[in-house]
Amino acid sequence: MNNLRALVQTSQGFGIPLRIAEMNTVSNSGRVGVSNVFAAALWTLDGCFEVAATGAVGVNLHQGSGQNLYTAILRWYNQNVLSPPVLRPPFYGMLMFQQAVKAGSKLLGTTQISGGSGVIKVWPLVDVYDRELRIVVVNKHPSEAGSQTLTLNLLVGDGYDSAAEVSRLVARGEDPLSATSSITIGGLYYAVGGVEQGEEVTEIVPMTPTADGRVSWTIYMPPGSAALVTVECQK
């Protein structure tokens, strides 16, 4: 990402915002077992944040002809009739990114919130309008779970004393990263035609103050999964 960050700085010097024109897991239509599995959803989610962290203003995720392996929304013709769309794993990564990055979102630095190490990535954001905290946690490890403590550099009483709501992006099975189906986001999934199915499921995680009085939340992360952690500001 250092090269991209340098390009962003150059474009900003000319007063021109930089946007990634095309991005996907593997070029030339993708690769089986990489571009069409749940690992691609986590890659898409994390990759979009990596791009955002450089200062780029956006990214176009390439769909190709609409039938490539990395295609998020699959369409095809059956006897000259366009079939209903099928939503594939990368779509779910796009959706969680959209849920986290709303209008007015701002990435926080490590001086404002701590958490994330090794294969677990943490992307913290704050809404500049209502100060809602939204933190995306990604566990890329195929078999190891972990508990991730998120500590905000604010004290108890500064407005973030409440419990966190956790919505999970997961795939069922012994090898979640290789899954091509049974993917849910917040308990929901999308059937043929983009029809929403399932029942919305979230978890509540209590705030636990640290020894020095800062607010923190500890989130359990299953292997090969992501979570959107939301904390409302009470002030």
C-alpha positions as CSV (number, residue, x, y, z in Angstrom):
1,M,0.0,0.0,0.0
2,N,3.0,2.3,0.2
3,N,3.0,2.9,-3.6
4,L,-0.7,3.7,-3.5
5,R,-0.2,6.1,-0.6
6,A,2.5,7.9,-2.6
7,L,0.2,8.2,-5.6
8,V,-2.5,9.6,-3.4
9,Q,-0.1,12.2,-2.0
10,T,0.9,13.1,-5.5
11,S,-2.7,13.5,-6.7
12,Q,-3.6,15.5,-3.7
13,G,-0.7,17.9,-4.5
14,F,-2.6,18.7,-7.7
15,G,-5.9,19.0,-5.9
16,I,-7.2,15.9,-7.6
17,P,-8.8,13.0,-5.6
18,L,-7.6,9.5,-6.4
19,R,-9.9,6.5,-6.9
20,I,-9.0,2.9,-7.7
21,A,-10.5,2.2,-11.1
22,E,-10.4,-1.6,-10.9
23,M,-9.8,-4.1,-8.1
24,N,-10.5,-7.8,-7.6
25,T,-9.0,-10.8,-6.0
26,V,-7.2,-12.3,-9.0
27,S,-7.0,-10.7,-12.5
28,N,-8.0,-12.4,-15.7
29,S,-11.5,-13.6,-14.5
30,G,-10.3,-14.8,-11.0
31,R,-9.3,-18.2,-9.7
32,V,-11.4,-21.1,-8.4
33,G,-11.1,-21.5,-4.6
34,V,-9.9,-17.9,-4.2
35,S,-12.2,-15.5,-5.9
36,N,-15.5,-17.4,-5.5
37,V,-15.3,-18.4,-1.8
38,F,-15.8,-16.7,1.6
39,A,-12.2,-15.8,1.8
40,A,-12.9,-13.3,-1.0
41,A,-15.6,-11.7,1.1
42,L,-13.1,-11.0,3.9
43,W,-10.4,-9.9,1.4
44,T,-12.9,-7.5,-0.2
45,L,-13.9,-6.0,3.2
46,D,-10.3,-5.6,4.4
47,G,-9.0,-4.5,1.0
48,C,-11.5,-1.6,0.8
49,F,-10.4,-0.4,4.2
50,E,-6.7,-0.7,3.2
51,V,-7.5,1.5,0.2
52,A,-9.4,4.0,2.3
53,A,-6.5,4.3,4.8
54,T,-4.2,5.6,2.0
55,G,-6.5,8.6,1.5
56,A,-8.0,7.3,-1.8
57,V,-11.6,8.4,-2.1
58,G,-13.1,5.2,-3.5
59,V,-12.6,1.9,-5.3
60,N,-14.4,0.2,-8.2
61,L,-14.6,-3.6,-7.6
62,H,-14.4,-5.2,-11.1
63,Q,-17.3,-7.4,-12.2
64,G,-16.1,-8.3,-15.6
65,S,-18.8,-9.7,-17.9
66,G,-21.0,-10.5,-14.9
67,Q,-20.0,-14.2,-15.0
68,N,-16.4,-14.1,-13.8
69,L,-15.3,-16.0,-10.8
70,Y,-14.8,-12.7,-8.8
71,T,-18.2,-11.4,-9.8
72,A,-20.2,-10.4,-6.7
73,I,-23.6,-10.3,-8.6
74,L,-23.8,-13.1,-11.1
75,R,-26.1,-12.8,-14.1
76,W,-26.5,-15.2,-17.0
77,Y,-28.8,-15.8,-20.0
78,N,-31.0,-18.9,-20.1
79,Q,-32.5,-19.4,-23.6
80,N,-32.1,-15.7,-24.3
81,V,-33.8,-14.7,-21.0
82,L,-31.7,-13.0,-18.3
83,S,-31.9,-15.0,-15.1
84,P,-32.4,-13.5,-11.7
85,P,-29.1,-12.4,-10.0
86,V,-27.2,-14.6,-7.7
87,L,-25.2,-12.9,-4.9
88,R,-21.8,-14.5,-4.4
89,P,-19.3,-14.2,-1.5
90,P,-17.6,-10.9,-2.4
91,F,-21.0,-9.2,-2.2
92,Y,-21.2,-9.8,1.5
93,G,-17.8,-8.1,2.0
94,M,-19.1,-5.1,0.1
95,L,-22.2,-5.0,2.2
96,M,-20.4,-5.0,5.5
97,F,-18.1,-2.3,4.2
98,Q,-21.2,-0.2,3.2
99,Q,-22.8,-0.7,6.6
100,A,-19.7,0.5,8.4
101,V,-18.7,3.4,6.1
102,K,-21.7,5.7,6.0
103,A,-21.8,9.3,5.0
104,G,-19.7,11.2,7.6
105,S,-17.5,8.3,8.6
106,K,-14.0,8.9,9.6
107,L,-11.2,6.4,10.2
108,L,-9.6,6.6,13.6
109,G,-5.9,6.2,14.2
110,T,-4.2,3.9,16.7
111,T,-3.7,6.9,19.0
112,Q,-7.5,7.0,19.5
113,I,-8.3,3.3,19.7
114,S,-6.2,0.2,20.2
115,G,-6.8,-3.4,19.2
116,G,-5.8,-5.8,16.4
117,S,-2.7,-7.9,16.0
118,G,-1.4,-10.7,13.9
119,V,-4.1,-12.1,11.6
120,I,-6.9,-10.1,13.3
121,K,-7.4,-6.7,11.7
122,V,-9.3,-3.8,13.3
123,W,-10.8,-0.9,11.4
124,P,-12.3,1.8,13.7
125,L,-14.5,4.6,12.4
126,V,-16.5,7.4,14.0
127,D,-19.5,9.1,12.6
128,V,-18.7,12.9,12.6
129,Y,-22.4,13.7,12.9
130,D,-23.8,11.6,15.8
131,R,-20.4,10.3,17.0
132,E,-21.5,6.7,16.7
133,L,-18.5,4.4,16.9
134,R,-18.3,1.6,14.2
135,I,-15.5,-0.9,14.4
136,V,-14.9,-3.7,11.8
137,V,-12.9,-6.6,13.1
138,V,-11.6,-9.3,10.7
139,N,-10.1,-12.6,11.6
140,K,-8.4,-14.1,8.6
141,H,-7.1,-17.2,10.3
142,P,-8.7,-20.4,8.8
143,S,-8.8,-22.3,12.1
144,E,-7.9,-20.2,15.1
145,A,-10.5,-18.2,17.0
146,G,-9.5,-15.3,19.3
147,S,-10.9,-12.7,21.7
148,Q,-10.1,-9.1,20.6
149,T,-10.2,-6.3,23.1
150,L,-11.0,-2.9,21.7
151,T,-9.9,0.0,23.9
152,L,-11.0,3.5,23.2
153,N,-8.7,6.3,24.5
154,L,-11.6,8.0,26.3
155,L,-12.5,7.7,29.9
156,V,-15.7,6.3,31.4
157,G,-18.2,9.1,31.4
158,D,-17.0,10.6,28.1
159,G,-20.1,9.2,26.2
160,Y,-19.1,5.6,25.3
161,D,-20.0,3.8,28.5
162,S,-22.8,1.7,26.8
163,A,-22.7,-1.9,25.6
164,A,-21.6,-2.7,22.0
165,E,-23.9,-4.3,19.4
166,V,-22.1,-6.9,17.2
167,S,-23.2,-8.0,13.8
168,R,-21.3,-10.9,12.3
169,L,-20.2,-11.9,8.8
170,V,-19.7,-15.7,8.9
171,A,-19.8,-18.9,6.8
172,R,-20.9,-22.2,8.2
173,G,-18.8,-25.3,7.9
174,E,-15.5,-26.7,9.1
175,D,-13.5,-24.6,6.6
176,P,-15.3,-21.3,6.4
177,L,-12.8,-19.6,4.2
178,S,-13.5,-22.1,1.4
179,A,-17.3,-21.8,1.7
180,T,-19.3,-20.8,-1.4
181,S,-22.7,-20.7,0.3
182,S,-24.2,-20.7,3.8
183,I,-22.9,-17.2,4.3
184,T,-24.8,-14.8,6.6
185,I,-24.4,-11.2,7.7
186,G,-26.1,-10.3,10.9
187,G,-28.1,-13.6,10.5
188,L,-29.4,-12.7,7.0
189,Y,-28.5,-14.1,3.6
190,Y,-29.7,-13.3,0.1
191,A,-31.3,-16.0,-2.1
192,V,-31.7,-16.0,-5.9
193,G,-32.9,-12.7,-7.1
194,G,-31.4,-10.9,-4.0
195,V,-34.4,-11.9,-1.8
196,E,-33.5,-11.3,1.8
197,Q,-33.8,-14.5,3.9
198,G,-33.1,-15.5,7.5
199,E,-33.6,-13.6,10.8
200,E,-31.6,-10.6,11.9
201,V,-29.2,-11.6,14.8
202,T,-26.9,-9.4,16.8
203,E,-25.1,-9.8,20.0
204,I,-24.7,-7.4,22.9
205,V,-21.2,-7.1,24.5
206,P,-20.9,-5.1,27.8
207,M,-18.4,-2.3,28.2
208,T,-15.6,-3.2,30.6
209,P,-13.5,-0.3,31.9
210,T,-9.7,-0.8,31.9
211,A,-7.6,-0.4,35.1
212,D,-6.8,3.2,34.1
213,G,-10.5,4.1,33.5
214,R,-10.7,3.8,29.7
215,V,-13.7,2.2,28.0
216,S,-13.2,-1.2,26.3
217,W,-15.1,-4.1,24.8
218,T,-13.9,-7.7,24.3
219,I,-15.2,-9.4,21.1
220,Y,-14.9,-13.1,20.4
221,M,-13.9,-13.8,16.8
222,P,-14.5,-17.2,15.3
223,P,-11.9,-18.3,12.7
224,G,-12.5,-16.9,9.2
225,S,-15.0,-14.3,10.1
226,A,-15.7,-10.6,10.4
227,A,-17.8,-8.5,12.8
228,L,-19.2,-5.0,12.8
229,V,-19.1,-3.5,16.3
230,T,-21.4,-0.5,16.9
231,V,-21.4,1.7,20.0
232,E,-23.8,4.7,20.3
233,C,-22.5,7.9,21.8
234,Q,-24.5,8.9,24.8
235,K,-23.6,12.6,24.8
